[in-house]
Amino acid sequence: MRQRRISSRRRLERGQTIVLVAISLVSLLAMAALAIDVVTLYAARSEAQRAADAAALAAAKAIADSGFTTLSPTDPNLTNGNGLKLAQSMATNAINAMLTASPLINQVSGTTPALVGTPTITFPALANPANSNPRITVTLQVTTLPTFFAKIWGNRTATVTASATAEAYNPANVQNFTPIAPKGVKPWLIANQDPITTALTPFITPATGVVENGVIGETFNLTADCKGGPPGCVLRNNHNPPKATYSATNPQVDYVPAVVTSSPNDVCPSVASCTENPNYPNYQYGIQCADVNPNPYPCGGTVNNTTWDNTVNPRGSGGPSALGTECLIRAASGQDIFQNPGPWPLAPFQFEAQSGPQNGNVVTTSSSIVTIPIIDPTTFQLDASLGVTVIGFMQAFINQVQDGTGGTNPGDINVTVLNIAACSSSTPVVPNPVVGQGTSPIPVRLITVP
């Protein structure tokens, strides 16, 4: 009798394993679908945040490019609101350009995100002056992300949203300065000495990164620290290493040529009147073109980070420095004019275009504005390494190439200092400049938490 009961119970238990397996498979499939949904949304959220960051930075850079942050507190374009309108318009256009760039680079799961609301320029509560540190927030959203597990509850798509805030800032807290950008840097490695001061005060104190007071607005000549004669840069005996020469009428700062690696992607002027020096084409192109190599002059650290080129002789009115500079500034077809209503910083520098669609108008940028590496002469090497240490960058306006009159050297480059940025000597060499006591080489930043 007992045997029958056991046999009957076993017959009733048949098929339970299949049911358990079926239930387990459904659970596993549900968890897999949920995992796919979570990963899809997480990846989409990361893509959306990167797209929002890029759009916000582009907008902040457009605000800086508009010149709004450098307007004097009494400038009519600030008081009547036109400066803010221009900055807002340029920021909006920059955001739209980032979202519609071809090929599309800011997609989220293959979809272009939509802009939520109208990004508007705002200011910190204690902004002083009123146009300092403008901020802009960009919010992007995608509402058509496909789902798998969520379809069980009728949700066939999901939504991700991301926001980013960027700021166009003035880290030196000084009005009317032109921000330094570490691109298109010219291959002139200039000595860290101010020729306007009898003591040849350094532009930058290497140990601290402090920038010399009162240097902005100074005008002097850049002269190649190379002898004439045979090809190559053979240093002048009394200028080893490169240095400055004080003079009340003809102040000079030595420079040596840097090694230039040209690229087919360099942005060069299409000026038919430009004359080429056949001996040093790469070096001349490095002057008259915008170098697209990613920051060819590292800045900062305590060891030599750049190499100078002793095979190039840039001297003379027919040398590659003079010819490249004349091509860059359009000396033969309409060179822009530097205006200093002064004294700086009570009045901003101005640049008047002399060619193109803005001919005769005051503009915020010019091909005559260049960025120049500053080297520490005490680290200058004449051995096989030819090493130097870049400790900062000077932004300057090229006034002209000297013709040798008035005691100048033919081919010298006359410049006016617009700004100086220093690097940190306490950090290792980095791909981009690290600012010490000075203005930032990059006038925009994200201020939202990554």
ZIHU-V81976 format. One record per backbone hydrogen bond with DSSP energy under -0.5 kcal/mol. CO is the residue of the C=O (numbers start at 0). NH is the residue of the N-H. If there is no record, write none. Layout:
co:CO nh:NH
co:CO nh:NH
This chain:
co:0 nh:4
co:1 nh:5
co:2 nh:6
co:3 nh:7
co:4 nh:8
co:5 nh:9
co:6 nh:10
co:7 nh:11
co:8 nh:12
co:9 nh:13
co:10 nh:13
co:12 nh:15
co:14 nh:18
co:15 nh:19
co:16 nh:20
co:17 nh:21
co:18 nh:22
co:19 nh:23
co:20 nh:24
co:21 nh:25
co:22 nh:26
co:23 nh:27
co:24 nh:28
co:25 nh:29
co:26 nh:30
co:27 nh:31
co:28 nh:32
co:29 nh:33
co:30 nh:34
co:31 nh:35
co:32 nh:36
co:32 nh:148
co:33 nh:37
co:34 nh:38
co:35 nh:39
co:36 nh:40
co:37 nh:41
co:38 nh:42
co:39 nh:43
co:40 nh:44
co:41 nh:45
co:42 nh:46
co:43 nh:47
co:44 nh:48
co:45 nh:49
co:46 nh:50
co:47 nh:51
co:48 nh:52
co:49 nh:53
co:50 nh:54
co:51 nh:55
co:52 nh:56
co:53 nh:57
co:54 nh:58
co:55 nh:59
co:56 nh:60
co:57 nh:61
co:58 nh:62
co:59 nh:63
co:60 nh:64
co:61 nh:65
co:62 nh:67
co:63 nh:66
co:66 nh:69
co:67 nh:70
co:71 nh:74
co:74 nh:77
co:74 nh:78
co:75 nh:79
co:76 nh:82
co:77 nh:80
co:80 nh:84
co:81 nh:85
co:82 nh:86
co:83 nh:87
co:84 nh:88
co:85 nh:89
co:86 nh:90
co:87 nh:91
co:88 nh:92
co:89 nh:93
co:90 nh:94
co:91 nh:95
co:92 nh:96
co:93 nh:97
co:94 nh:98
co:95 nh:99
co:96 nh:100
co:105 nh:112
co:106 nh:108
co:107 nh:110
co:110 nh:107
co:113 nh:140
co:114 nh:116
co:116 nh:118
co:121 nh:134
co:123 nh:126
co:128 nh:131
co:132 nh:123
co:133 nh:167
co:134 nh:121
co:135 nh:165
co:137 nh:163
co:138 nh:115
co:139 nh:161
co:140 nh:113
co:141 nh:159
co:144 nh:157
co:147 nh:150
co:148 nh:151
co:149 nh:152
co:149 nh:154
co:150 nh:153
co:153 nh:155
co:155 nh:146
co:157 nh:144
co:159 nh:141
co:161 nh:139
co:163 nh:137
co:164 nh:446
co:164 nh:447
co:165 nh:135
co:166 nh:168
co:166 nh:444
co:167 nh:133
co:168 nh:170
co:169 nh:172
co:176 nh:178
co:180 nh:182
co:183 nh:370
co:185 nh:187
co:185 nh:372
co:186 nh:188
co:186 nh:257
co:187 nh:189
co:188 nh:255
co:189 nh:374
co:190 nh:192
co:192 nh:194
co:193 nh:196
co:194 nh:246
co:196 nh:199
co:200 nh:193
co:202 nh:211
co:203 nh:205
co:204 nh:207
co:204 nh:208
co:204 nh:209
co:208 nh:436
co:209 nh:204
co:211 nh:214
co:214 nh:217
co:217 nh:416
co:219 nh:414
co:220 nh:222
co:220 nh:252
co:221 nh:412
co:222 nh:254
co:223 nh:225
co:227 nh:229
co:231 nh:233
co:232 nh:234
co:233 nh:226
co:235 nh:238
co:236 nh:239
co:242 nh:253
co:244 nh:251
co:250 nh:220
co:251 nh:244
co:252 nh:222
co:253 nh:190
co:254 nh:224
co:255 nh:188
co:256 nh:308
co:259 nh:261
co:262 nh:265
co:265 nh:267
co:266 nh:289
co:268 nh:270
co:269 nh:271
co:270 nh:273
co:275 nh:277
co:276 nh:279
co:279 nh:283
co:280 nh:284
co:281 nh:285
co:282 nh:286
co:283 nh:286
co:283 nh:287
co:284 nh:288
co:287 nh:268
co:288 nh:290
co:289 nh:266
co:290 nh:183
co:292 nh:294
co:292 nh:295
co:295 nh:297
co:298 nh:429
co:305 nh:387
co:306 nh:258
co:307 nh:309
co:308 nh:311
co:309 nh:232
co:311 nh:313
co:313 nh:320
co:313 nh:321
co:315 nh:318
co:315 nh:321
co:318 nh:322
co:319 nh:323
co:320 nh:324
co:321 nh:325
co:322 nh:326
co:323 nh:327
co:324 nh:328
co:325 nh:330
co:326 nh:329
co:329 nh:332
co:329 nh:333
co:336 nh:351
co:338 nh:340
co:338 nh:349
co:342 nh:345
co:342 nh:346
co:347 nh:340
co:349 nh:338
co:350 nh:352
co:350 nh:362
co:351 nh:336
co:352 nh:359
co:355 nh:358
co:357 nh:360
co:360 nh:352
co:362 nh:350
co:365 nh:368
co:367 nh:369
co:367 nh:397
co:369 nh:395
co:370 nh:185
co:371 nh:393
co:372 nh:189
co:373 nh:390
co:373 nh:391
co:374 nh:191
co:374 nh:376
co:375 nh:378
co:376 nh:379
co:382 nh:385
co:385 nh:307
co:386 nh:380
co:387 nh:304
co:387 nh:305
co:387 nh:389
co:388 nh:375
co:388 nh:390
co:389 nh:299
co:390 nh:422
co:391 nh:373
co:392 nh:420
co:393 nh:371
co:393 nh:395
co:394 nh:417
co:394 nh:418
co:395 nh:369
co:395 nh:397
co:396 nh:398
co:396 nh:415
co:399 nh:401
co:399 nh:413
co:401 nh:410
co:403 nh:406
co:404 nh:407
co:408 nh:411
co:409 nh:315
co:411 nh:401
co:411 nh:413
co:412 nh:221
co:412 nh:414
co:413 nh:398
co:413 nh:399
co:414 nh:219
co:415 nh:396
co:416 nh:216
co:417 nh:177
co:418 nh:394
co:419 nh:438
co:420 nh:392
co:421 nh:435
co:423 nh:300
co:429 nh:298
co:432 nh:434
co:433 nh:423
co:435 nh:437
co:436 nh:210
co:439 nh:179
co:442 nh:168
co:444 nh:166
